[in-house]
Amino acid sequence: MTIRGESQSWILDLGIRTGGFDVLHPDGFKAFQGLGYDPHDLESVGARAKAGSMLPKAWSRVAAEVERSANEYEQDGFVETAYALYLRAALLWSRAQYSIYTVDSRKRALRERCDAAVAKMAQLRKGRIERVELDFEGSPVFALLHLPAGQVRDLPAVLLSPGMDMTKEDLLQVGQRLFADQGYVALAVDLPGMGESRLRGTTVTLTNPERAVSRFIDYLVERPEVDANRIGLLGMSMSTYWGMRAAAHDSRLRAVAGFMGVYGDFGKLFNGAQPNFKTNFMAMAGYTDEELFDAELGTKMNLWSLAPKISCPVLMDVGEFDELVPIEETLALYELLECPKEIRVHEDEFHPLGGIGGEMTTFGAEWLRRALAGEFDGGRDVRGYVRAGGEVSRGSAEPDWWLGAHPEAVDDLVRRHRSADDSSEVTS
């Protein structure tokens, strides 16, 4: 637990009691709906949880109710209805684990119920969902493979990588509806420190997420269904950062799309945002000493020196008022990229991009399909500020209320990190 987490937990509880679950992230429930969470389920959880400590119970109680309905429909032979309900149950069982930061029997029990719901989905989809366990540097990492129907070969494939407070199960609907049903192979992953991988003992370090991505790519290229030359990554939240690191590390990634981007320094996320984010990440990394975590990991997480090493097309999609990352840092990182690139900044949106809901996953899937087809190779540089009404100011991602005034902070960051890179090259 962090110092702020211990001393300020009452503030979070008060926020949940008075403002609902969205106190963790503005419009967070809307973002969940875009991933397949049912609005009624979210309302039921919100009505039952009056403090952070009550969230696992609320999620799990609603999950059990939905799962009972799924069982009833399955027994009556209504397969598609049962599948949809098992999907809802899997999402809820997965979410119930989030607020339990220690790896203990309660978290394992919730994981077992989540796995059982996914197994039911796979059974009803006749094996189009496969559970994957791989050895990674002596520890296990886990994924869910989503396959198109029928006998398929040499298809494009996409890694689906969720945020730090998410799991691979959060992308069940995305993997099936937006990729497998469209003729693509999708592999939803729990990177080190996340979900099932953390539960089985694999913690996150500064550099092992990108090596884990490479391990998952190794697995994909061995599958006859996959075209090894057309593999991309869709990352959300913390996985926008990890996806960029992976692209700088492994040239087999041919495109990276990121939403809810975490692209700058991590000072605001770890020391300015609500404290459970840092508490969760310390648990993912296996730290109990906050000062040691800051020294060895928290203050070293950034992409400044890696940006010029990325060669594949990149999409950055963020909220104007992201509460975890200053927009100036995101804009500066974009300037440091030398690859084909695109950035969209959404007016008045916060980190979850809840105001655009399912639009982000639909757009991300289509963008990746076009990128893997080679449409975005070359000197691409596309910038847009997406107004709340849908209109796009093209040519610049800077908010139009800035009236054309370019923040000095952006240029200062770019100069500083280009200078650091140049100095490093001279020294080496």
N, C-alpha and C positions, 0 to 999 in steps of 0.2 A: 504494500500500500504506500502511496506517495504521501508526503507531508500535507499537501493541499487536499488529497483525497480523504485523509483522516479528519482534518480540521473543518472541511467545507462540505462534508457529506450531507449535513442538515439542509444546506442550500439546495442541493440537487433534489432531496426528498420534498422540500417545500415546492420546488418548481414542478415536479411531477404531480404533486397533490393539487396544485392550483392551475397548472397549464397543460397537464397531460404529458404523454411520452415525447411530444415534439420539443420539449425543453432540451432534450439531448442534442437535437438537430432541428432547426426550423424546417417544417414541411417534410420531416422524416417519414411520416406515415404515407404521404403521397408517393415518395420514392419507393417505399415498400410495395405499394400497389402496382407500380410499374414492373416489379419483379415477380408478380403473381400472388402476393398476399391478398387475401379477400378483405374488402373494407369492413364487413361485419365482424370478422375475426379480430381485426385491429381495434375496432370500437369496443369489443368485449374485453380485450386485454387492457385497454385504457381505462375502462370503467372499474376494473378489479384492482389495478395497481395504484396505490396511493403513496408509495415510497420505492426507492431503487431496490431495496431488499425484497420487495414483493413481486418484482418482474418475473423471475424464473417460475414462481408458482402460477402467476397469471397466464404466462405463455403455455405452460405445460397443461394446465387445466383446460384451456380452450383447445389445445392440440388433442387431448384425450377425447373431448366431445366430438370434434370433427372426425377423428379416426373411428369412433363408434359408428358414425353415419356412413363412413366409407365401407366398413364391414357389412353393414346391413344391405347397402346397395349391391355390393359384390355377391352376397349370398343370393340376392334376387336376380342376378345375371345382368345387372346394368353396369357394364364394364367401363364405359367412358365416364359415367358419373362417379363411379368408384375411383377411377384413376384421378379425376380432378380433385376429389376429396383427400385422397392419399397425398397428392401434391401439397395441398393446403396443410395437412398434418405434418408432413416432413419439414416444411418451412417453419412451422410453429415449434416443433420439437428442436429444430436447429437453433432457433432464436432463444429458446429457454436456457440454453447453455451459456449465453454470452455473459450474464452478470455473475456467474460463478467463476472467479478468477483462479482459484486453486484447482489443481488436478486431483479430484477425489471421487468417491464412489457415486455421489449424486450426479456429477457431470457425466460419468461413464454410463449411468443408467439412462440419462436423457439421450446420450449418443446412441445407445442400443435401440431406443424407441424410434429415433430418427432413421437409423439404418434399416429398421424393420419396415417403416413406411416407404422408403426408397425401394427396398426389395419388392414390395407389393407393386409399385409403379413399374419396375422392370418386368415383373411377371405379366402384368396386364398389357405391356407394350411388347411382349414376346421377345425379350432379350435385347431390346434396343438401348437399354441403359446397363452398363457394366461397371462394377466396382473395381477399382484399380489400386493395388498396393505395390509400391516399388521400394527397393533398398536405395537409400541415399546416404552415402558416406557413413554407413554403419547403422543408420537409423531409418525408420519407415516414413514415407510420405504417401498421401492418399489422393485419389481423384475419382471422378465419375465420367465415364466415356459415354457420349451420346452419338448413336449411329443412325444414318438414314435407313429406311426400310429396304429390304431386298438385299441381293448380292451386289456389293459396290466395290470399286477399286479406284485408286489414284485420284482421290478427291482432295480438294483443299481442306485444311484443318485449322482450327482456332483454339488456342488456350484461353479459357475463361478464368480470370483470376480476381477474386473478390477483395473487399477491403479488410482491414485488420479486425474490425468488429463484425465480420461476416464469415460465412463458411461456403464451401463449394455447393452446398444444398441451396443456398440463396439464388443460384443460377440454374436451377433445374428447369424452369420454364424457358429461360433464355436458350439453354442448350438444346432443348427439344424443339421449341416453336420457331426460333429465329435461325437455327443452324441445321440441326438434323432434318427437320421437315423441309428445309430448303436445299437439301442435297450436300450438306457440309458435315464433316466430322468435328465434334466439339469435345474438348477435354476440360472439365471444370476441376480446378486444383485447390487443394489445401497446401499452400507453401509452408515452409518451416515456421513454427510458431502459431499456425492457424488451425482452427477446427480440429479435425481428427488427427492431423499430424502432430499438433502440440499435445493432444491427449495421450498419444502414444510415445511421447518423450522427445520429439524433435523440436528444439527451440530455434529461434531466429537469431542470426548474427548480422553483422554489417554486410557481409558479402555472400552468405549462403543462399539467399533467395534466387539470385541469378544463376547460381550453379544448379539449384533445384529445377528452375525452368529448363535448363539444358538437359537435365535428367528426364524430364517429361517429354522434351523434344526427341531424345533418344528413343523413348518408348513409342512415340507416334510414328517415327520414320520406319520402325520395324513392322508396323501394321500394314497389311496389303491394301487396306482401304484408303491409305493416306498418300498424297503426292508430297514427297519430301521437299520439293522446291516451292511449295505454296502453304507455308505455315505462318499464321499471324497470332496476335495476342490482343484480347480485349480486357483491359484492366479497370478496376473501379477503386476510387479512393486511394488507400495506401498502395494498391497494386498498380496505380499509374506510376508511382515512384519505382516500384520493383520492376515493372514492365520496361521502363526506360533503362534501368540498370542491366536488365537482361538483354536488351537490344544492343547496348554498348559491349556486352560480353560475348554474344553469340550471333554471328551473322546469318544463321539459319532462320532467324526471325525475319520475315519479309515485310511486315507491317505491324504497327502498334497503335491501337486506339485507346484513349484514356478518358474517363469521365470522373467528375468530382476530384479533380487533380490535386495531388500533394506534391508540388513542384519546387518549392523553395527550401529555405532552412526550416528546421522543425521547432524553432523557439516558441512560436505562437501556439502550435499544436500541443506541445508538451508542457508549456508553462503559462499559457494564457487562456486556453480553452477549458471547458469543464474537465475536472481532474480525472474522471474515470478513463479518459483516453490514454493518459500516461500510465495509470494503474494497470490497464489492460495490456499495454505494450510491454511493460516491465515483466508481467506474468508470461507473456509470449516469449520473451527473451530469457526467462529464468532468473531475473534479478529480484532481490529483495532490498538491496542497498541503493537508494536513489542517487546518491552522489557518485557511486561507482558506475551506475547506469549512464548518468550524464557524461562522465568522463570517457567511458569506453564505447558508447553507442549513440546516445541521444544527441550529442553535439557534433557528431561526425556524419550524420545522415543528410546528404544533399547530393545534387546531380551536377553541380557547377563544372567540375573537371571532366565529367563523363559525356556531357552534351555533345561536344564536337566529335566524339567517337561513334556516334549513332549514324548509320548510313541508310536505314530503311525509312519509308514514309511514316510519319508520326501525326496523329490527331490529338490535340489537347482541347478538352471541352470542360469549362469551369463556370462557376457562379461569380458574379461581380462582387458579391459581399461574402465570399467564402470565409467562414469564421475560423478556419484552421490555417489558412495561407493568405498573406497579403497579396493583392492582385499585382502589385509592383514586382514581386518576386517571380510570379508566374510569367509576366510579360518579359522580364529580363532573361529567364531561362529560354523562352522561345527565341529570343534574339541570338542566343549562343548556339542554337541548333544549326547545323550546316546541311542537314538532310532535307529531302522533300517534306514539307510540313504544312500543317493547317491548325488554326486556333479559332475557337468560338468562345466568346464571353457572353453569358446570359444575364440580361438586365435584371436587377433586384433579386437574383437567386443566391441562395446560401449553398453550403457544401453539398447537401443531398440532391440538388437540382430537382426538388420535388415539384416545382411548377411545370416542368416539362415531362414528368412521369415516365411512361413507357416510351416516349419519343427518343430518349437517349439510347436505350438498348436497340431499338429498331434502326435508328440512324447509325449507331456504331456497327451493327451487323452489316448493313448495306455498304457503309464506308469500307469496312474490311474486305467485303467481297470484291469491290471495285479495286481496292489496293492490291489484293492478291492476284487480280487479273492483269496487273501492270499498268493500270490507268494513271496512277499517281507518281510514277517514276519520273526522274528528271528534276528540273529546277522549280518545283512547286513551292509556292508561298502564298497561302490563302488565309486571310484574316477577316473576321467578322464580329461585330457587336450585335447580338440578337436581342432586339427589343421585346418587352413583355407581350406585345401584341402580335409578335411573329415576324415583323419586318426586320430585315438585316441591313445594317450599315456595313458595306463591303469596303475592303481596302485597309481597314484598321480595326483592331479588336479593343481599342481604348474606348471607354464609355463616352457617349456624346455630350454628357453634361460637363465633361472636362473642358469643353469649348475649344478643343484643339490644343490645349496646353499640355505638353508632354512632361510627365513628372521627372525631375532630375534624379530621383532615386533609382529609376529604371536604368538610366545611362550610367550612373555611378556603379551599380551592381555589375553591369556588363563590362565596364572598363576594369573594375577590380579583378574580376574572374578571368578575363582575357589576359590581363597582365600576369596573374598568377600562373596561368597555363604557359605563357611565353617564358616566364622565369624558370618554370619546371623543365621546359625543353632545353633551355640553355644550360641549366645545371646538369641535366642527364647527358 
